[in-house]
Amino acid sequence: MPDIITLIRLAEILGVDLNYFSEDPTAGNTDKASTGFAQNAAGFPDNTSEGLSGNQQDEMNSADQSVNQSIRHSAKESAKQKEKPRWDMSSGNWVDADFSGLNNLHEKFSASNMQRCKFIGSDLSGLLLKNNHVDSCDFSGSAISGSHIKSSHLNKNIFKGCSLNNTEFSRSFLNRCDFSGTNLTDAEFIESFIYGCDLTGVDFTGVVMKSGGFTGVVSKSGDHGKNTITSATWNRTSFMNTQIADLVLEGTMEDCSFENCTFTRVTFQNATLINTFFKNNKNLKRIKFLVCKADRMTYEFLKQGKADLSGITLVS
């Protein structure tokens, strides 16, 4: 006896309904009155109940109900097989867990506390962290592009070699994290604060930092560190309404801008500034320029801000 799926397919191919298969095969040559099934032009039983006795009609109805129940049961089982397992690990506490290679995370860990967890080599694109506390976790080599980190605290995490392009950090705190070699292209930091992070070799192309803090000061046992920013790429990077403190900036900055920023213990060292805009900034006098170069436009912006230009030579 074929299973219900096979019967349904056979009915489609033969152009009949499922009732056809409940007919007694030995009664194929009897007439309409004796079998209770009318023959249509194709030789298959007619679906109408004309000429059926009461008992035959009851039998047909019973058969119909049985077939319909089988169809519904088969459809339900098929849906269960196709449905992917659902899991939601938000609002939890996760310690020393290894989630390396994970993908399709999205909001499934939102509002969670995570400590010493591993997400190495994971595809976390479109990640949503909201009200998370993430401490000493390893995200090395993961794809985290197009993500949103909101109202979260990231402490001593490793993001070496990650793709964080087009990621938005809003109202978040990033403390002592390792972002070395990370792609931050077109990322946004809004009302977020970066303290004592390793930003060696980071691509800051198109990065926007607005209404936050970018500092190496760490208020702990009198320790004052600096953000490490060497061999970085600065292109179209914007700092707006940002507190910038305890930084040493090296490399080439091109088409960048500093607007309404406050500088404290900031040094540009072995830096080349091309078409970089300075406007309405506080304490430009406190910026040190050591062995730096600047084009004429950038030089004039700094001059108008009364910066100390003794360590700057003009690019010919």
N, C-alpha and C positions, 0 to 999 in steps of 0.2 A: 504494500500500500504506500503510494508516494506521500511525502510530507506535504504540508499545506502550501509551502512556497512553490513547490513543483506543480501542485494542482492549479494554483493561481496562474502560473506561467502557461501551463497547458491550455487553460480556459482562454487566455488571451490569444494564443496561437490558433486554436480551433474556432474562435469566435462564438463560444458558448458561455453560459454562466456556470457557477460551481455546482448547481443542482444536477447538472448533466451527469456528474460522476457518481451521484447517489442512486442512479437508475440501475435496475437489475439487468446485467448484461445478457442474460439468457432470454430476456423478453423483447429482444430487438425486433422480431418479426411479427409480434402481436399487434392487434389493431389498437386504435386510440381508446376505445371503451374498456378494453381489458387491462391495458397498462396504466391508463390515466395520464399518459404523456403524449401530446400531439407532436407530430413530425413537421418540421418546417421544410422549406424548399431545399435546404442543404442536407436534409436527412438527420438533423440534430433535433433533440426534443424541444418543443415549444415551452416558453416560460409561463404561459397562461395557465390558469387553474380551471379553464372551461372543461367540463366533462368529468371532473374528478368527483369521486364520492367523498362523503364526510371524513371517513377514515383515511382515505388517500390524502386529503387536504391537511389533516392533522399530522400525518407522517411527513408531508412536505414542509410544513411549518417547523416541525421539530428538527428536521434535517437542516433547514435554513438557520435556525438558532444555533445548532451545533457548529455549522460552518462559520457563522459570524463570530462565535466565541473563539474558534480556532484562529481566525484571521486577526482578531484583536490581540489575542495572546501572543501570536507570532510577531505582530508589529511591535508590541511592548518589549519583547525579548530582543528584537533587532535594535530598537532604540537604546536599550541598556548597553548593548555591545558597542554602539557607536559613541555613546556619551563618554567623554573623558572624565577621569576622576577629578573632583573639585577639592581644593585645599586652600585654606586661608590661615596664615601664620601671623596675622597682624595682632597687635595688642598682647604680645607674648614676651617671654623672657628666654633668650637663647644664649647659652654659654658653651664655649669649646665645641661647637658643632661645625662639621665640614660640609659645606654646601657647594664645593667646587664643581664647576661645570653646569651649574644651574642655569636655566633660561626661563623666559616668560615670567619674570618675578613681578614686575609692575607694582601693584599696591599690596601684594600679599604679605609684606613684612612691615607695613606702615604702622606707626605708633608702637613699635616693639623696642625692647632693650636688647642689644646684641653685644656680647663681650667675647673677644678672642675667637670669633668665628671666621671661617675661611670661605671666600667666594672666588678663588683663583681661577682665571680663565673662563669666567662665566659670561653669558650674554644677558646683560641686565638693561638693555636698551629700553627707554621709556620707564625707567624705575621711578617710583613715587615713594619718597620717604617723608612722612609728616609727623612731627612730634616724636621723632626717634632719638634715642641715645645710643650711639654706636662707638664702642671703645675697643681699641687694639685689635681691630679686624683686618684681614688681608684681602684686598680686592685686586691684587697684582694681575696685569694682563687682561683685565675684563673690559668688555664693551658696555659703557654706561652712558652712551650718547642720548641726547634728547630727553634727559631725565629732569626731575624736579625735586630738589632737596629743600623742604620747607620747615621752618621752625624746629630744626634739629640740631643736635650737638654731636659733632664728630671729633673724637679725641684719639690721637696717636694711632690713626689708621694708616694702612699702606695702600697707595694707589699707583704704584710704580707701573709705568708703561700703559696706563689705562687710556681709553678714549672717552673723554668727558665733554666732547664738543657739543655745542647747542644745549648744554645743561644749565638750568637756572638754580642758583642758590639764593634763597630768600629768607631773611630773618634767621640765619643759621650761624653757628659758631664752629670754626675749623681750627683746632688747636693741635700743634705739634704733629701734623699729618705729613706723610712723605708722598709728594706729588711728582717726584723726579721722573723726567721723560714722558710726562703726561700731555696728551693733546687736549687743550682747553679752548680750541678755536670757537669763537662766537659764543662762548659761555657768558653768563651774566651773574654778577654778585650784587644783590640788592638788599640793603640793610643787613649785610652779613659782615662778619669779622674774621680775619685770618691772622692767627697768632703763631709765630715761631715755626712755620711750615718749611719743608725743604721743597723748593720750586726749581731745582736745577734742571736745565734743559727743557723747561715747559714751553709749549707753543701758546703764547698769549694773543695770537692774531685775532683781532675783532672782539677781544674781551671787553666787557663793560663792567666797571665797578662803581656802584652808585650808593651814596648814603650809608657807608659802612666804615670799617677800619681795616687797614692793611699794615700790620705792625709786628715787630718781633718781640715786643715787651711781654714778659711772662711774670705775673705777680706771684711768685712762689719762692720763698726762702731767699728773697733778694736777688734771684737770678734774672739777669736781663740778657735775653738772646736776640738774635737777628734772624729774620727770614733769609734763607739762602737762595739767592737768585743769580745764578751764573749760567752762561751759555744759553740764555733764554731767547726766544723770538718775540719781539715786540713790534707788532704791526697793526695799525688801526685800533690800538688799545685805548680805552677811554676811562679816565678816573673823574668822577663827578661827586662833589660833596663828600669826599673821602678823607679820613684821617690816615696819613701815611707816616709811619714812625719806624726808626731803627732798621733801616733798609740800606743795603748796598746794591745798586743797580748797575749791571754791566751789559755790554753788547750794543747793538744798534736799535734805536727806537725811531720808527718811521711812521709818519701820519698818525701820531698819537696825540692825546690831549689831556691836560690837567686843568680842571675848572672847579673853582670854589673848594679847593683842597687845603688841608693844613699839614705842613711838613715839620717833623721833629726828628732830629738826628738822622737825616737822609743824606746819602752820598752817591753821586754818579761817578763811577770810576771806570776808566778806559771805555767810556761810552761815546757813541756817535749819535747825535740828535739831528734828525732830518725832518723838516716840516712838522715839528712837534709844537703844539699850541699850549701856552700857559695863560690863564685868564682868571682874575679875581681870586688869586691864591694867597694864603697867609704864610708869612714866615719864609719867603723865598730866600731871605738873607741867611737863613740857617742851613740852606742846602750847600753841601760841599761838592765842587766839581774838580776832580783829580784826573789830569791827562785826558780831557774830553775834547771832542770836536762837535761843531754845530754849524748848520748852514745859516745864511744871513737872516732869514725870517725867524728861525728859532732863537737866534742870538738876540734879535730885537725884542722878542716877546719876553725873554729873561731880563733884558736890560730895563724894560718898562716896569717889571716887577721888582726892580732894585736887587737882583740877585748878584752875588759875588762872581764875576766873570773871569777872575784871574787865572782859573784853571781851564779855560776854554780857548781853543784856537778855531778860527773860521775855516770851514771847508771851502777850498777853492772851487 
